[in-house]
Amino acid sequence: MENKIYGLLGRKLGHSWSAPIHAALGCEGYRLIELEPEELEAFLSRSDIGGLNVTIPYKRDVMAYCDVIDDAARAIGSVNTLARRSDGKLYAWNTDAIGLLWMAKRAGITFQGRKVIILGSGGASLTAQAVARTQGARAVVVVSRSGEDNYENLDRHADADIIVNTTPVGMFPHTGEAPVDLTAFPACRGVLDVVYNPRRTALLLQAERLGIPCSDGLPMLVAQAKAAEEFFFDKPIPDSENERILAMLRKEMTNIVLIGMPGCGKTTVGQALARLTGREAIDLDACIVEKAGCSIPDIFVRDGEAAFRALERDVTAEIGKLSGKIILTGGGVVKDPRNYAPLHQNGRIYHLMRDLDALPTAGRPLSQTTALSALWEERKAMYEAFRDEVIDNNGSVEETAAAIWRDFCENSGA
């Protein structure tokens, strides 16, 4: 690797996770390389190129500068992996196909005999089309904004079995958007989304609600990176590396979200978790106070609960876009079902439980005006709908934080 260039080639790469994946595979010098179109030719002529991954918008553009293109990649019509070999020639492959196949297999989704709808017509779409066809799909339909099959006539493909999203719709920072409504496809039995930030796009959140097997694009990203490294250095890498690196990234990028009754200990446990893990803890109530310019009791007195909940919803939507944080919510965040998606999209949600007679009420507007037992009965089902796991917080703060971290380390990669 000495004096060789390894990295991801693209135009805007601010939120790529490729560098940590390749570092985990042993390519420590891997970096992000942002170029404008007019810079491609000069860069790709460099003799010190070791290995490159290529992302949008250059997966087809770089083919003009390659000396040898793998037959499968040429058939697909796009490449995402380049390596300069000892003969001085620039070789090209498409490892996205390998990644997409592993992503689908891991989610239990098969293409054989299925009608596949592919959203988008770019480089990733070409890969998805090729994979679906080589895996025996009975029909492959490409949907684009201006194509013969577009978002205005989807009703003629209501019999689709598999939906593959290759567009950036729903990708950070524009989370919460979905390219299609899955209820328009009553026969759908699998959804794949190449977007990997957030972990659960609006499309995948709907698939979860409908009980449809689905996957985000991170497994694809990891598997194609492993395959690319094999081409970079011309040596095999154990397949077990895919699951190891995927689990590592899930753990690093997934948020820990704490919900629970007012006074149940979310703030103190969150601070203990921050000390234990080195993660940043973000208190949604503190963010609301900063945004409003006054205390929460003052917001209730001045504007009422409805205004507070609107502020809470806005802050939750913004903070929920982040990755790898500890998010501390207010006791009533579960009252608005719209808060679930931003908390769940990148997070594992822990419901802290503490005995009602141990809950303090000072400085908590609703706890002072409503009996805690009545408040619990009102919100019990709401907490159950939001949570992934229940954690008892009747012991010490440190014990509770340790219990959350143990569970998170075991289950965040699932």
Buried (B, 14 or more C-beta within 10 A) or exposed (E): BEEBBBBBBBEEBEEBBBBBBBEBBEBEBBBBBBBEEEEBEEBBEEEEBBBBBBBBEBBBBBBEBBEEBBEBBBBBBBBBBBBBEEEEEBBBBBBBBBBBBBBBEBBEBBBEEBBBBBBBBBBBBBBBBBBBBBBEBEBBBBBBEEEEBEEEEBEEBEEBBBBBBBBBBBBBEEBBEBBBEBEEBEEBBBBBBBBBBBBBBBBBBBBBEBEBBBBBBBBBBBBBBBBBBBBBBEEEBEEEBBBBBBBBBBBEBBBBBBBBBBBBBBBBBBBBBBEBBEBEBBBBBBBBBEEBEEBBEEBBEEBEBEEBBEBBBEBBBBBBBBBBBBBBBBBBBBBBEEBBBBBBBBBBBBBBBBEBEEBEBEEBBBBEEBEBEEBBEEBEEBBEEBBBEEBEBEEEBEBBBBBBBEBBEEBBBE
